Amino acid sequence: QEELAAHLKSGALSQLHVAFSRETAQKVYVQDKIWEQRDAVWKLLQHPKCTVYVCGDARAMAPDVKKAFQRVAEDCGGRSSSSAANMVAAMVESNRYLEDVWAS
């Protein structure tokens, strides 16, 4: 957390939105933050150099995060469910959606 805050302070990050699902009574998940910031996320996804890095649990978190990006493409981009899924699949294929996940 301190390292991320330092990157924000240095200007390496322009924004930082954190989700803690285990440290507070009110569980907040990454997919919740993606949805809260959906307009900004959609704008970023439109940039040809946008790359998404997902790290964490392969069983539940990673699929739910991928679905959140698809939902953003549907809601903000007006895409059908299959078109949104294809968009994320194309990002995976072009190494713009990268996962470092593990089974828990």
C-alpha distances in whole Angstrom, upper triangle without the diagonal:
4,5,5,6,9,10,11,12,14,16,15,13,15,14,10,11,9,11,11,14,14,13,15,19,19,17,16,16,15,19,19,16,19,22,20,20,23,25,22,21,25,26,23,25,28,27,28,26,23,21,19,17,16,15,15,18,22,24,23,19,20,24,23,20,23,25,23,24,27,28,26,29,31,31,30,32,35,35,36,35,36,35,32,31,33,31,28,30,31,28,27,30,30,26,24,23,21,20,19,19,21,23,22
4,5,5,6,9,10,10,12,14,14,13,16,14,12,13,12,15,14,18,18,16,18,22,22,21,19,19,18,22,22,19,22,25,23,22,25,27,24,24,27,27,25,27,30,28,30,27,24,23,21,19,19,18,19,22,25,27,26,23,24,27,26,24,26,29,27,27,30,31,29,32,34,34,32,34,37,38,39,38,39,38,35,34,36,34,31,33,34,30,30,33,32,28,26,25,24,23,21,22,24,26,25
4,5,5,6,9,10,11,13,11,11,14,14,12,14,13,15,16,19,19,18,20,24,24,22,20,20,18,22,22,20,21,24,24,22,25,26,23,22,26,26,23,25,28,26,27,24,22,20,19,17,17,16,18,21,24,27,26,22,23,26,26,23,25,28,26,25,29,30,28,30,33,33,32,33,36,36,38,37,38,37,33,33,34,32,29,31,31,27,27,30,29,25,24,23,21,21,19,21,23,25,25
4,5,5,6,9,10,11,9,8,11,10,8,10,10,13,14,17,18,17,19,23,22,20,18,17,16,19,19,16,18,21,20,18,21,23,19,19,22,22,19,21,24,23,24,21,19,18,16,15,15,15,17,20,23,25,24,20,21,24,23,20,22,25,23,22,26,27,25,27,30,29,28,29,33,33,35,33,35,33,30,30,31,29,26,28,29,25,25,28,27,23,21,20,19,19,18,20,22,25,24
4,5,5,6,9,10,10,9,11,10,8,10,10,14,15,19,20,18,19,23,22,21,19,19,17,21,20,17,19,22,20,19,22,23,20,20,24,23,21,23,26,24,26,24,21,20,19,18,19,18,20,23,26,28,27,23,24,27,26,23,25,27,25,24,28,28,26,29,32,30,29,31,34,35,37,35,37,36,32,33,34,31,29,31,32,28,28,31,30,27,24,24,23,23,22,23,25,28,27
4,5,5,6,9,9,9,11,12,11,14,14,17,19,22,23,21,23,26,26,25,22,22,21,24,24,21,22,25,24,22,25,26,22,22,26,25,22,25,27,25,27,24,22,21,20,19,20,20,22,25,28,31,29,26,26,29,28,25,27,30,27,27,31,31,29,31,34,33,31,33,36,37,39,38,39,38,34,34,36,33,30,33,33,29,29,32,30,27,25,25,24,24,23,25,27,30,29
4,5,5,6,5,6,9,10,9,13,14,17,19,22,23,22,24,27,26,25,22,22,19,22,23,19,20,23,22,20,22,23,19,19,23,22,19,21,24,21,23,20,18,18,17,16,18,18,21,24,26,29,28,24,24,27,26,23,25,28,25,24,28,29,26,28,31,31,29,30,33,34,36,35,36,35,31,32,32,29,27,29,29,25,26,29,27,24,21,22,21,21,21,23,26,29,29
4,5,5,6,5,6,7,7,11,12,16,18,22,23,22,23,26,25,24,21,21,18,21,21,17,18,21,20,17,20,21,17,18,21,20,17,20,23,21,23,20,18,18,18,17,19,19,22,25,27,30,28,25,24,27,26,23,25,27,24,23,27,27,25,27,30,29,27,28,32,32,35,34,35,34,30,31,32,29,27,30,30,26,27,30,28,25,22,22,22,23,23,25,27,30,30
4,5,8,8,9,10,10,14,15,19,21,24,25,23,25,28,27,26,24,24,22,25,24,21,22,25,23,21,24,24,20,21,24,23,21,24,26,24,26,23,21,22,21,21,22,23,25,28,31,33,32,28,28,31,30,26,29,31,28,27,31,31,28,30,33,32,30,32,35,36,39,38,39,37,34,35,36,33,31,33,33,29,30,33,31,28,26,26,25,26,26,28,30,33,33
4,6,8,9,11,12,16,18,21,23,27,28,26,28,31,30,29,26,26,24,26,26,23,23,26,25,22,25,25,21,22,25,23,21,24,25,23,25,21,20,21,21,21,23,23,26,29,31,34,33,29,29,32,31,27,29,32,29,28,31,32,29,31,34,33,31,32,36,36,39,38,40,38,34,35,36,32,31,33,32,29,30,32,30,27,25,25,25,26,26,28,31,34,34
4,5,6,9,11,15,17,21,23,27,28,27,28,31,30,29,25,25,22,25,25,21,21,24,23,20,22,22,18,19,22,20,17,20,22,19,21,19,18,18,19,19,21,22,25,29,31,33,32,28,28,30,29,26,27,30,27,25,29,29,26,28,31,30,28,29,32,33,36,36,37,35,31,33,33,30,28,31,30,26,28,30,27,25,22,23,23,25,25,28,30,34,34
4,7,9,11,14,16,20,22,25,27,26,28,31,29,28,25,24,21,23,24,20,20,23,22,19,21,21,18,18,20,19,16,19,20,18,19,16,15,15,16,16,18,19,22,26,28,31,30,26,25,28,27,24,25,27,25,23,27,28,25,26,30,29,27,28,31,32,34,34,35,32,29,30,31,27,25,28,27,23,24,27,24,22,19,20,20,21,22,24,27,31,31
4,6,7,11,13,16,19,22,24,23,25,28,26,24,21,20,17,20,20,16,16,20,18,16,18,18,14,14,18,16,13,16,18,16,18,15,14,14,14,14,17,18,21,24,26,29,27,23,23,25,24,21,22,24,22,20,24,25,22,23,27,26,24,25,28,29,32,31,32,30,27,28,28,25,23,26,25,22,23,26,23,21,18,19,19,20,20,23,26,29,29
4,7,10,13,17,20,23,26,25,25,28,26,25,21,21,18,20,20,16,16,18,17,14,16,16,12,13,16,14,12,16,17,16,18,16,14,15,15,16,18,20,23,26,28,30,28,24,24,26,25,21,23,25,22,20,24,24,21,22,25,24,22,23,27,28,31,30,32,30,26,28,29,25,24,27,26,23,24,27,25,23,19,20,21,22,23,25,28,31,32
4,7,10,13,17,20,22,21,22,24,22,21,18,17,15,17,16,12,13,15,14,11,14,14,11,12,15,14,12,15,18,16,19,17,15,15,15,15,17,18,21,24,26,28,26,22,22,24,22,19,21,22,19,18,22,22,19,21,24,22,20,22,25,26,29,29,30,28,25,26,28,24,23,26,26,22,24,27,25,23,20,19,20,21,22,24,27,29,29
4,6,10,13,16,19,18,18,21,19,18,15,14,12,14,14,10,12,15,13,11,14,15,12,12,16,16,14,16,19,18,21,19,16,16,14,14,15,16,18,21,23,25,23,19,19,22,20,17,19,21,18,17,21,21,19,21,24,23,21,23,26,27,29,28,30,29,25,26,28,25,22,25,26,22,23,27,25,23,20,19,19,19,20,21,24,26,26
4,7,10,13,16,15,15,18,16,14,11,11,9,11,11,7,9,12,10,9,12,14,12,12,15,16,14,16,20,20,22,20,17,17,14,14,14,15,16,19,21,23,20,16,17,20,17,14,17,18,15,15,19,19,17,20,22,21,19,22,25,25,27,26,28,27,23,24,26,24,21,25,25,22,23,26,26,23,20,19,19,19,19,20,23,25,24
4,7,10,12,12,12,15,13,12,9,9,8,11,10,8,10,13,12,12,15,17,15,14,18,19,17,19,22,22,25,23,19,18,15,14,13,13,14,16,19,20,18,15,16,18,16,14,17,18,16,16,20,20,18,21,24,22,22,24,27,27,29,27,29,29,25,25,27,25,22,25,26,23,23,27,27,24,21,19,19,18,18,18,20,22,21
4,6,9,9,10,12,10,8,5,5,6,9,8,7,10,12,11,12,15,18,17,15,19,21,19,20,24,24,26,24,21,19,16,15,13,13,12,14,17,18,15,12,14,16,14,12,16,17,14,16,19,18,18,21,23,22,22,24,27,27,28,26,28,28,24,24,27,25,22,25,26,23,23,27,27,24,22,19,19,18,18,17,19,20,19
4,6,6,7,10,9,7,5,6,8,11,11,10,13,15,15,16,19,22,20,19,23,24,23,24,27,28,30,28,24,22,19,17,15,14,13,14,17,18,15,12,15,18,15,14,18,19,17,19,22,21,21,24,26,25,25,28,30,30,31,28,30,31,27,27,29,28,25,27,29,26,26,29,30,27,25,22,21,19,18,17,18,19,17
4,6,7,8,8,4,5,6,9,11,11,11,14,16,16,18,20,23,22,21,24,26,25,25,28,29,31,29,26,24,20,18,16,14,12,12,15,15,13,11,14,16,14,14,17,18,16,19,22,21,21,24,26,25,26,28,30,30,30,27,29,30,26,26,29,28,25,27,29,27,26,30,30,28,26,23,22,19,19,17,17,17,15
4,6,8,9,7,8,9,12,15,14,15,18,19,19,21,23,27,26,24,27,29,28,28,32,32,34,32,29,27,23,21,18,16,13,13,17,17,15,13,16,19,17,17,21,21,20,22,25,24,25,28,29,29,30,32,34,33,34,31,33,34,30,29,32,31,28,30,32,30,28,32,33,30,28,25,24,21,20,18,18,17,15
4,7,9,8,9,11,14,17,16,16,19,20,20,21,24,27,26,25,28,30,28,29,33,33,35,33,30,28,24,22,20,18,16,16,20,20,18,16,19,22,20,19,23,24,22,24,27,26,26,30,31,30,31,33,35,35,36,33,35,36,32,32,35,33,30,32,34,32,31,34,35,32,30,27,26,23,22,21,21,21,18
4,5,6,8,11,14,16,15,15,19,20,18,21,23,26,26,25,28,30,29,30,33,34,36,34,31,29,26,24,22,20,18,19,22,22,19,17,21,23,20,20,24,24,22,24,27,26,26,30,31,29,30,33,34,35,35,33,35,36,32,32,35,34,31,33,36,33,32,36,36,34,32,29,28,26,25,23,23,23,21
4,6,9,12,16,17,15,17,20,20,19,22,24,27,27,26,29,32,31,31,35,36,38,37,33,31,28,27,24,23,21,20,23,22,20,19,22,23,21,21,25,24,23,26,28,26,27,30,31,29,30,33,35,35,35,33,36,36,33,33,36,35,32,34,37,34,34,38,38,36,34,31,30,28,27,25,25,24,22
4,6,10,13,14,12,13,17,17,15,18,21,24,24,23,26,28,28,28,32,33,35,34,30,29,26,25,22,22,20,20,22,21,18,17,20,21,18,19,22,22,19,22,25,23,23,27,27,26,27,30,31,32,32,30,33,33,30,30,33,32,29,32,34,32,32,35,36,34,31,28,28,26,26,24,25,24,22
4,7,10,11,10,11,15,15,14,17,19,22,22,21,24,26,26,26,29,31,33,32,28,26,23,22,19,18,16,16,19,18,15,13,17,18,15,15,19,18,17,20,22,20,21,25,25,24,25,28,29,29,30,27,30,30,27,27,30,29,26,29,31,29,28,32,33,30,28,25,25,22,22,20,21,21,19
4,7,8,6,8,11,11,11,13,16,19,19,17,20,23,22,22,26,27,29,28,24,23,19,19,16,16,15,15,18,17,14,12,15,16,13,13,16,16,14,16,19,18,18,21,22,21,22,25,26,26,27,25,27,28,24,24,27,26,23,26,28,26,25,29,30,27,25,22,22,20,21,19,20,20,19
4,5,5,7,9,10,11,13,14,18,17,16,18,21,20,20,23,25,26,25,22,20,16,15,13,13,12,12,14,14,11,8,11,12,9,9,13,13,11,13,16,15,16,19,20,19,20,23,24,24,25,22,24,25,21,21,24,23,20,22,25,22,22,26,26,24,22,19,19,17,17,16,17,18,17
4,5,5,6,9,10,11,12,15,15,12,15,18,16,16,20,21,23,22,18,16,13,12,10,11,10,12,13,14,11,8,9,11,9,7,10,11,9,11,14,14,13,16,18,18,18,20,22,22,23,20,22,23,19,19,21,20,17,19,21,19,19,22,23,20,18,15,15,14,15,14,16,17,17
4,5,5,6,9,10,10,14,14,11,14,17,16,15,19,20,22,22,18,17,13,13,11,13,13,13,14,14,11,8,9,10,7,5,8,8,5,8,11,10,10,13,15,14,15,17,19,19,19,17,19,20,16,16,19,17,15,18,20,18,18,22,22,20,18,15,16,15,16,15,18,18,18
4,5,5,6,9,10,13,14,12,15,17,17,17,20,22,24,24,20,19,16,16,14,16,15,16,17,17,14,11,13,13,10,9,12,11,8,11,13,11,11,15,16,15,16,18,20,20,21,19,22,22,18,19,22,20,18,21,23,21,21,25,26,24,21,18,19,18,20,19,21,21,21
4,5,5,6,8,11,11,10,13,15,14,15,18,20,22,21,18,17,14,15,13,15,15,17,18,19,16,13,14,15,12,10,13,13,9,11,14,13,11,15,17,15,15,18,20,21,22,20,23,22,19,20,22,20,18,21,23,20,21,25,25,23,20,17,18,18,19,19,21,23,22
4,6,5,6,9,9,7,10,12,12,12,15,17,19,19,15,14,12,13,12,14,15,17,18,19,16,13,13,13,11,8,10,10,7,7,11,10,8,11,13,12,12,14,17,17,19,17,20,19,15,16,19,16,14,18,19,17,18,21,21,20,17,14,16,16,18,18,21,22,23
4,5,5,8,10,8,10,13,13,13,16,18,21,21,17,17,15,16,15,18,18,19,20,20,17,14,15,15,11,10,12,10,7,8,10,8,7,11,12,10,10,13,15,16,17,16,19,18,15,16,19,17,16,19,21,19,20,23,24,23,19,17,19,19,21,21,24,24,25
4,6,8,9,9,11,14,14,15,18,19,23,22,19,19,17,18,17,20,20,21,22,23,19,17,18,18,15,13,15,14,10,12,14,12,10,14,15,12,12,15,17,19,20,19,22,22,18,20,23,20,19,23,24,22,23,26,26,25,22,20,22,21,23,23,26,27,27
4,6,6,6,9,10,11,12,14,16,19,19,16,16,15,16,16,19,20,22,23,24,21,18,18,19,16,13,15,15,11,11,14,12,9,13,14,12,11,14,16,18,20,20,22,21,17,19,21,19,18,21,22,20,21,25,24,23,19,18,20,20,23,23,26,27,28
4,5,5,6,8,10,10,12,15,18,18,15,16,14,17,17,20,21,22,23,23,20,18,17,17,15,12,13,13,9,8,11,9,6,9,11,9,7,10,13,14,16,16,19,17,14,16,18,16,15,19,19,17,20,23,22,21,18,17,19,20,23,23,26,28,28
4,5,5,6,9,10,11,13,17,18,15,17,16,19,19,22,24,26,26,27,24,21,21,21,18,16,16,16,13,11,13,12,8,10,12,9,7,9,12,14,17,18,20,18,15,18,20,17,17,20,20,18,21,24,23,23,19,18,21,23,25,26,29,31,32
4,5,5,6,9,10,11,15,15,12,14,14,16,18,21,23,25,25,27,24,21,20,21,19,16,16,17,13,12,14,14,10,12,14,12,10,12,15,17,20,20,22,20,17,19,20,17,17,20,20,18,20,23,22,21,17,17,20,21,24,25,28,30,31
4,5,5,6,9,10,13,13,10,11,10,13,14,17,20,22,22,23,21,18,17,17,16,12,13,13,10,8,11,11,8,9,12,11,9,11,14,15,18,17,19,17,14,16,17,14,13,17,17,14,17,20,19,18,14,13,16,17,20,21,25,27,28
4,5,5,6,9,12,13,10,12,12,15,16,20,22,24,24,25,23,20,19,18,17,14,13,14,11,8,10,10,6,7,10,9,6,7,11,12,15,15,17,14,12,14,15,12,12,16,15,13,16,19,18,18,14,14,17,19,22,23,27,29,30
4,5,5,7,11,12,10,13,13,17,18,22,24,26,26,28,26,23,21,22,20,17,17,17,15,12,14,14,10,10,13,12,9,9,13,14,18,19,20,17,15,17,18,14,15,18,17,15,18,20,19,19,15,16,19,21,24,26,29,31,33
4,5,5,9,9,6,9,10,13,15,19,22,24,24,26,24,21,19,20,19,16,15,17,14,11,14,15,11,11,15,15,12,12,16,16,19,19,20,18,15,17,17,14,13,17,16,13,16,18,16,16,12,13,16,18,21,23,26,29,30
4,5,8,9,6,8,9,12,14,18,21,23,22,24,23,20,18,18,17,14,13,14,13,9,11,12,10,9,12,13,11,10,14,13,16,16,17,14,12,13,14,10,10,13,12,9,13,15,13,13,10,10,14,16,19,21,25,27,29
4,6,9,7,11,12,16,18,22,25,26,26,28,26,23,21,21,21,18,16,17,16,12,13,15,12,10,13,14,11,9,13,13,16,17,18,15,13,15,14,11,12,15,13,11,15,16,14,15,12,13,17,19,23,25,28,31,33
4,5,5,9,11,15,18,21,25,27,26,29,28,25,22,23,23,19,18,20,18,14,16,18,15,13,17,18,15,13,17,17,20,21,21,18,16,18,17,13,14,16,14,12,15,16,14,14,11,13,16,19,22,25,28,31,33
4,6,9,12,15,18,22,25,27,26,29,28,25,22,23,24,20,18,20,20,16,17,19,17,15,19,20,17,15,19,18,21,21,21,18,16,17,16,12,13,15,12,10,13,14,11,12,9,12,15,19,22,24,28,31,33
4,6,10,13,16,19,23,25,25,28,27,24,21,23,23,20,18,21,20,16,18,21,18,17,21,22,19,18,21,20,23,23,23,20,18,19,18,14,14,16,13,10,13,14,11,10,8,11,13,17,19,22,26,29,31
4,7,10,13,17,20,22,22,25,24,21,18,19,20,16,15,18,16,13,15,17,15,14,18,19,17,16,19,19,21,21,21,18,16,17,16,13,12,14,13,9,12,14,11,10,7,9,11,14,17,20,24,27,29
4,7,10,13,17,19,19,22,21,18,15,17,18,14,13,16,15,12,15,17,15,15,19,20,18,18,21,20,22,21,21,19,16,16,16,13,11,13,12,8,10,12,10,8,4,6,8,11,13,16,20,23,25
4,7,10,13,16,16,18,18,14,12,14,14,11,10,13,12,10,13,15,14,14,18,19,17,17,20,19,21,20,20,18,15,15,15,13,10,12,12,9,9,12,11,9,6,5,6,8,11,13,17,20,22
4,7,10,13,13,16,16,13,10,13,14,11,11,14,14,12,15,17,16,17,20,21,21,21,24,22,24,22,22,21,18,17,18,16,13,14,15,11,10,14,13,10,8,6,5,6,8,10,14,17,19
4,7,9,10,13,12,9,7,10,11,8,9,12,12,11,14,16,16,17,20,21,21,21,24,22,23,21,21,21,18,16,18,16,13,14,16,13,11,15,15,12,11,8,6,5,6,7,11,14,15
4,7,9,12,12,9,8,11,12,10,12,15,15,15,17,19,19,21,23,24,24,25,27,26,27,24,24,24,21,20,21,20,16,17,19,16,14,18,18,15,14,11,8,6,5,5,8,11,13
4,6,9,9,7,7,11,11,10,12,15,15,16,19,20,21,22,24,25,26,27,29,27,28,25,25,26,23,21,23,22,18,19,21,19,17,20,21,18,17,14,12,8,7,5,6,9,9
4,6,6,5,6,9,10,10,12,14,15,17,19,20,21,23,25,26,27,27,29,27,27,24,25,26,23,20,23,23,19,19,22,20,18,21,22,20,19,16,14,10,9,6,5,6,6
4,6,6,5,7,10,10,11,13,15,16,17,19,21,22,23,25,26,27,28,26,25,22,22,23,21,18,20,20,17,17,20,18,15,18,20,18,18,14,12,9,8,5,5,5,7
4,6,7,7,9,11,12,13,15,17,18,19,21,23,24,25,27,27,28,26,25,22,22,24,21,19,21,22,18,18,22,21,18,21,23,21,21,17,16,12,12,9,8,6,7
4,6,6,6,9,10,11,12,15,16,16,19,20,21,22,24,25,26,24,23,20,21,23,20,17,21,21,17,18,22,20,18,21,24,21,21,17,16,13,13,10,10,9,9
4,6,5,6,9,10,10,13,14,15,17,19,20,21,22,23,25,23,23,20,21,22,19,17,20,20,16,17,20,18,17,20,22,19,18,15,14,11,12,9,10,10,11
4,5,5,6,9,10,11,13,14,16,17,19,20,21,22,23,21,21,18,19,20,16,14,17,17,13,14,17,15,13,16,18,16,15,11,10,8,9,7,9,10,12
4,5,5,6,9,10,11,12,14,15,16,18,20,20,21,19,18,15,16,17,14,12,15,15,12,13,16,15,13,16,19,17,16,12,12,10,12,10,12,12,14
4,5,5,6,9,10,10,12,14,15,16,18,19,20,18,18,15,16,18,14,13,16,16,13,15,18,16,15,19,21,19,18,14,14,13,14,13,14,14,15
4,5,5,6,9,10,11,13,14,15,16,17,19,18,18,15,17,17,13,12,15,14,11,13,16,14,13,17,18,16,15,11,12,11,13,12,14,15,16
4,5,5,6,9,10,11,13,14,15,16,17,15,15,13,13,14,10,9,12,11,8,10,13,11,10,14,15,14,13,9,11,10,13,12,15,16,18
4,5,5,6,9,10,10,12,14,14,15,13,13,10,12,13,9,8,12,12,9,11,14,13,13,17,18,18,16,13,14,14,17,16,18,18,20
4,5,5,6,9,10,10,12,13,14,13,14,12,14,14,10,11,14,13,10,13,16,14,15,18,19,18,16,13,15,15,17,17,19,20,21
4,5,5,6,9,10,10,11,13,12,13,11,13,12,8,9,11,10,7,11,13,11,12,15,16,15,13,10,13,13,17,17,20,21,23
4,5,5,6,9,10,10,11,9,9,7,9,9,5,6,9,8,7,10,12,11,12,15,16,17,14,12,15,15,19,19,22,22,24
4,5,5,6,8,9,10,9,9,8,11,11,7,9,12,11,10,14,15,15,16,19,20,20,17,15,18,18,21,21,24,24,25
4,5,5,6,7,9,9,11,10,13,12,8,11,13,11,11,14,15,14,16,19,19,19,16,15,18,18,22,22,25,26,27
4,6,6,5,7,6,8,9,10,8,5,9,10,8,9,12,13,12,15,17,17,18,15,14,18,19,22,23,26,27,29
4,6,5,5,4,6,6,9,8,6,9,11,10,11,14,15,15,18,20,20,21,19,17,21,22,25,25,28,29,30
4,6,6,7,9,10,13,12,10,13,15,13,14,17,18,18,20,23,23,24,21,19,22,23,27,27,29,30,31
4,6,8,11,12,15,13,11,14,16,13,14,18,18,17,20,22,22,23,19,19,22,23,27,27,30,31,33
4,5,9,11,13,10,9,12,13,11,13,16,15,15,18,20,20,21,18,18,21,23,27,27,30,32,33
4,7,9,12,9,9,13,14,12,14,17,17,18,20,22,22,24,21,20,24,25,29,29,32,33,35
4,6,8,6,6,9,10,9,12,14,14,15,18,19,20,21,19,18,22,23,27,27,30,31,33
4,5,5,6,9,10,10,12,14,15,17,18,20,21,23,21,20,23,24,27,27,30,30,32
4,6,5,6,9,10,11,12,14,16,17,18,20,21,20,18,21,21,25,24,27,27,29
4,5,5,6,9,10,10,12,14,15,16,18,20,19,17,20,21,24,24,26,27,29
4,5,5,6,9,10,10,12,14,15,16,18,17,16,19,21,25,25,27,28,31
4,5,5,6,9,10,11,13,14,15,17,15,14,17,18,22,22,25,26,28
4,5,5,6,9,10,11,12,14,15,14,12,15,16,20,19,22,23,25
4,5,5,6,9,10,10,12,14,13,12,15,17,21,21,24,25,28
4,5,5,6,9,10,11,12,11,10,14,16,20,21,24,25,28
4,5,5,6,9,10,10,9,7,11,12,16,17,20,22,24
4,5,5,6,9,10,10,8,11,12,16,17,20,21,24
4,5,5,6,9,8,9,12,14,18,19,22,24,27
4,5,5,6,5,5,9,11,15,17,20,23,25
4,6,5,6,5,7,9,12,14,17,20,23
4,6,8,8,9,12,15,17,20,22,25
4,6,8,9,13,16,18,22,24,27
4,5,6,10,12,15,19,22,24
4,6,10,13,16,19,22,25
4,7,10,12,16,19,21
4,7,10,13,16,19
4,6,9,12,15
4,7,11,13
4,7,9
4,6
4
